[in-house]
């Protein structure tokens, strides 16, 4: 494993817990040995570089730091990492990608270089950009990264004609869904899913216990129909109801929730960089129709449900011709027991 690859693996440990900050990994290497390493702590806590330097101590003198993202050079909730790196006596800093944030944009590397530290671009750029895809979109556009996740039968159904949906997929696929929730800032569903399935919408470990950190639950409920006895009310974590009768910037005064405004609200007011949308078909259809989906995770079970009245994974208006159909890019497959996840970008 290369030093930058090690830094990436450390950053993975921070995914889902650092917003609005990025999940970064850092490694300090001296004479071929790793003498310090760290990853970003939750907002307000230490950055990866600071933790790695503290662990390295005096051994940082004359060492090389490998960090996945350009070190910050500004004061936020914490002091700039560049000053700590300079003070430590680090000889060289290698980054994977520059920071596109307007408060950094090359300033970190320039500050280090002006202080006599060798600065270089490293490898694994594509891997780090994928790792930080949600944060990078938030910084560049002001909008969160939206992933559509749905589990369906081979014929595209997410429930039978009677509404029964437990369970379409197997245990490994459902555990994978909890892993996706654990690295997301928010999980979103429509009110139809809440009424039909009464989900808890929590992120849980392999033993079924709730994680210490939970994503924000977002319920798209235009007419405020959510039951007062819904299971989610007794679960850990916060729930936000987006309704058309509520007076805030995330809603439409008519009959439907303004989805672009809702996403903008989540980004600007709730520090949400990543949204995992789990259905149902109507909500997913609306998001696809409006071009608001960035990534798709479709988990397919080797079963046939059938029935013209059975619920489909994606409803909405859809397209009129095959030439208009959305074709996913950079598609990958992941085996989940008897099920298969198809993952691609819009």
C-alpha positions in Angstrom: 0.0 0.0 0.0 1.3 3.4 -1.0 1.4 6.2 1.6 -1.3 8.1 -0.2 -3.4 5.0 -0.4 -3.0 4.7 3.4 -4.1 8.3 3.8 -7.2 7.5 1.7 -8.1 4.5 3.9 -7.8 6.8 7.0 -10.2 9.4 5.4 -12.7 6.6 4.8 -13.0 6.4 8.6 -14.3 10.0 8.7 -16.9 9.7 5.9 -20.3 10.8 7.1 -19.2 12.6 10.3 -17.3 15.7 9.2 -19.8 17.9 7.3 -19.5 20.7 6.4 -15.8 19.9 6.4 -14.3 17.2 4.0 -13.1 13.8 5.2 -9.4 14.0 4.9 -6.6 11.6 5.7 -2.9 12.4 6.4 0.2 10.4 7.0 3.7 11.5 8.2 6.6 9.4 6.9 10.2 9.6 7.9 13.0 7.4 6.5 10.3 5.0 5.1 8.4 4.6 8.3 4.9 6.0 9.1 5.4 8.0 12.3 2.1 9.8 12.5 -1.3 9.5 10.9 -4.8 10.9 11.3 -8.2 11.7 9.8 -10.7 14.6 10.1 -12.7 14.8 13.3 -16.3 16.0 13.4 -16.8 19.7 12.7 -15.0 21.9 15.2 -12.5 19.1 16.0 -8.9 18.7 14.7 -8.1 18.3 11.0 -6.2 15.2 9.8 -2.9 17.0 9.5 -3.0 18.2 13.1 -3.7 14.7 14.5 -0.9 13.2 12.3 1.6 15.9 13.5 0.7 15.4 17.2 1.2 11.6 16.8 4.6 12.2 15.0 5.8 14.7 17.6 9.5 15.5 17.1 9.8 12.9 14.4 8.0 15.2 12.1 11.2 17.2 11.7 12.5 16.6 8.2 9.7 14.2 7.4 7.2 14.0 4.5 3.5 14.5 4.9 1.0 12.8 2.5 -2.5 14.3 2.7 -5.5 13.6 0.5 -6.5 17.3 0.2 -4.6 20.5 0.1 -4.1 21.8 3.7 -6.2 24.8 4.7 -4.6 28.2 5.0 -7.4 30.1 6.8 -9.0 30.5 10.2 -12.4 28.7 10.6 -13.5 26.8 13.7 -9.8 25.7 13.9 -6.5 27.5 13.0 -4.9 26.9 9.6 -3.2 23.6 9.1 -0.4 25.2 7.1 1.0 27.0 10.2 1.1 23.8 12.2 2.9 22.1 9.3 5.5 24.9 9.0 6.1 24.9 12.8 6.6 21.2 12.9 9.6 21.2 10.6 8.0 19.0 7.9 10.3 18.9 4.8 7.9 18.0 2.1 4.1 17.9 1.6 2.4 15.7 -1.0 -1.3 16.2 -1.8 -3.6 14.3 -4.0 -6.0 17.1 -5.0 -6.1 20.9 -4.6 -8.8 22.4 -2.4 -11.4 24.2 -4.7 -12.8 26.2 -1.8 -12.5 29.9 -2.5 -10.8 30.4 0.9 -8.0 28.0 -0.1 -7.6 27.5 -3.9 -3.9 26.9 -4.0 -3.2 29.2 -1.0 -2.3 26.3 1.2 0.4 25.0 -1.1 1.7 28.5 -1.8 2.0 29.3 1.9 4.0 26.1 2.5 6.2 26.6 -0.6 6.9 30.2 0.4 8.1 28.8 3.8 10.6 26.6 2.2 8.7 23.3 2.2 8.8 21.2 -0.9 5.2 20.8 -2.3 4.2 18.2 -4.8 1.1 16.7 -6.4 0.8 13.0 -5.6 -1.2 10.2 -7.1 -4.7 8.6 -6.5 -6.4 11.8 -7.8 -9.4 9.9 -9.2 -9.8 7.9 -6.0 -9.8 10.9 -3.8 -12.2 12.8 -6.0 -14.7 9.9 -5.7 -14.2 9.8 -2.0 -14.9 13.5 -1.7 -17.6 13.7 -4.4 -20.3 15.0 -2.1 -18.1 17.7 -0.5 -16.6 18.7 -3.9 -20.1 19.2 -5.4 -21.2 21.2 -2.3 -18.2 23.6 -2.6 -18.5 24.0 -6.4 -22.2 24.4 -6.7 -23.7 25.0 -3.3 -25.9 22.0 -3.6 -25.7 18.5 -2.0 -24.7 15.4 -3.8 -27.9 13.2 -4.2 -27.7 9.4 -4.4 -30.8 7.4 -5.4 -30.8 4.0 -3.7 -33.5 1.4 -4.3 -33.9 -2.3 -4.0 -36.0 -4.1 -6.6 -36.9 -7.4 -8.2 -35.5 -8.3 -11.6 -38.7 -6.9 -13.2 -38.2 -3.5 -11.5 -40.7 -3.8 -8.7 -40.1 -2.6 -5.1 -43.3 -4.1 -3.7 -46.1 -6.4 -4.6 -49.6 -5.2 -5.8 -50.7 -5.3 -2.1 -47.8 -3.1 -1.0 -45.8 -5.9 0.7 -42.0 -5.1 0.4 -40.4 -7.0 3.3 -38.1 -8.1 2.1 -37.2 -7.7 -1.6 -33.5 -8.2 -1.0 -31.4 -10.3 1.4 -29.5 -9.6 4.6 -26.2 -8.5 3.0 -28.0 -6.0 0.8 -29.8 -4.5 3.8 -26.6 -4.3 5.7 -25.0 -2.5 2.7 -27.9 0.0 2.8 -27.1 0.8 6.5 -23.5 1.4 5.4 -24.7 3.9 2.8 -26.7 5.6 5.4 -23.8 5.8 7.8 -21.7 7.8 5.3 -24.6 10.1 4.3 -25.5 13.4 6.0 -29.2 12.9 5.3 -31.6 10.1 4.3 -34.7 11.1 2.4 -38.0 9.3 1.7 -41.5 10.3 0.6 -44.5 10.1 2.8 -45.9 7.2 0.9 -42.9 5.1 2.0 -43.4 6.1 5.6 -47.1 5.2 5.6 -46.6 1.9 3.7 -43.4 0.6 5.4 -43.1 2.6 8.7 -39.3 2.6 8.5 -37.0 3.6 11.3 -34.6 5.2 8.8 -31.6 4.8 11.1 -28.0 3.7 10.4 -27.2 0.5 12.3 -24.2 -1.7 12.8 -23.9 -5.4 11.8 -25.6 -6.3 15.1 -28.6 -4.1 14.5 -27.6 -1.5 17.1 -28.1 2.2 16.1 -24.8 4.0 15.3 -23.8 6.9 17.6 -24.0 9.3 14.7 -27.3 9.3 12.7 -28.1 11.0 9.4 -30.8 13.6 9.3 -34.1 12.0 8.4 -35.9 14.1 5.7 -39.5 13.2 5.0 -41.1 14.8 1.9 -44.7 15.2 3.1 -46.6 17.9 1.1 -49.8 17.6 3.2 -48.3 16.7 6.6 -49.7 13.2 6.7 -47.0 11.6 8.8 -48.5 9.5 11.6 -47.8 10.6 15.1 -47.0 7.0 16.1 -44.4 6.4 13.2 -41.5 4.3 14.4 -38.9 7.0 13.5 -40.2 9.3 16.2 -38.8 6.9 18.9 -35.5 6.4 17.1 -32.2 8.3 17.7 -31.5 11.2 15.4 -33.3 14.2 14.1 -36.3 14.3 11.6 -37.1 17.1 9.3 -40.5 17.3 7.6 -40.7 19.1 4.3 -44.3 20.1 3.6 -46.0 22.5 1.2 -47.9 24.1 4.0 -44.8 24.9 6.1 -43.5 28.5 5.9 -39.8 28.2 4.9 -37.6 28.5 1.9 -37.7 24.7 1.3 -41.4 24.6 0.4 -43.8 25.5 -2.4 -47.0 27.3 -1.4 -49.0 25.0 -3.7 -49.4 21.2 -3.5 -45.9 19.8 -3.9 -42.7 20.3 -2.1 -40.2 22.3 -4.2 -37.4 19.7 -4.4 -34.6 22.0 -5.7 -35.4 24.5 -2.9 -35.4 21.7 -0.3 -32.0 20.5 -1.4 -30.7 24.1 -1.3 -32.1 24.5 2.2 -30.5 21.3 3.4 -27.1 22.5 2.1 -27.2 26.1 3.3 -29.0 25.7 6.6 -28.3 22.1 7.7 -24.7 21.6 6.4 -25.9 18.6 4.4 -23.4 17.6 1.7 -24.8 14.2 0.8 -28.4 13.0 0.6 -29.4 9.3 0.2 -32.8 9.0 -1.3 -34.5 5.7 -0.6 -37.8 6.1 -2.3 -40.5 5.6 -3.0 -41.1 5.6 -6.7 -42.9 8.9 -6.8 -40.2 10.8 -5.0 -37.5 9.2 -7.1 -39.4 9.8 -10.3 -39.7 13.5 -9.5 -36.0 13.8 -8.7 -35.0 12.1 -11.9 -37.5 14.1 -13.9 -35.9 17.3 -12.6 -32.3 16.1 -13.1 -31.5 16.2 -9.4 -29.9 12.8 -9.0 -26.1 12.5 -9.2 -25.6 8.8 -8.5 -27.6 5.6 -8.6 -27.3 2.5 -6.4 -29.8 -0.1 -7.7 -29.8 -3.3 -5.8 -31.4 -6.1 -7.8 -32.8 -9.3 -6.3 -33.1 -12.5 -8.4 -36.9 -12.6 -8.0 -39.9 -11.8 -10.2 -42.8 -10.0 -8.6 -45.0 -9.2 -11.7 -48.3 -7.4 -11.8 -49.3 -4.2 -13.5 -50.3 -2.7 -10.2 -47.1 -3.6 -8.3 -45.0 -0.6 -7.3 -42.1 0.3 -9.6 -38.8 1.7 -8.4 -39.0 5.0 -10.4 -42.3 6.6 -11.3 -42.7 10.2 -12.3 -43.2 11.4 -15.9 -40.3 9.5 -17.3 -39.0 9.9 -20.9 -40.9 9.7 -24.2 -38.2 8.0 -26.3 -35.3 5.6 -25.7 -32.9 8.3 -26.9 -34.0 10.4 -23.9 -33.4 7.6 -21.4 -30.8 8.2 -18.7 -27.6 6.3 -19.4 -25.4 5.8 -16.3 -21.6 6.4 -16.5 -18.7 4.7 -14.7 -20.9 1.7 -13.9 -19.7 -0.8 -11.3 -21.2 -4.0 -9.9 -21.1 -5.3 -6.3 -22.2 -8.7 -5.3 -24.3 -8.7 -2.1 -25.0 -12.4 -1.3 -27.7 -13.4 -3.8 -28.3 -9.8 -4.8 -26.3 -7.5 -7.1 -25.8 -3.7 -6.7 -25.5 -1.7 -9.9 -23.7 1.6 -9.2 -23.4 4.4 -11.7 -23.3 8.2 -12.2 -25.8 10.4 -14.0 
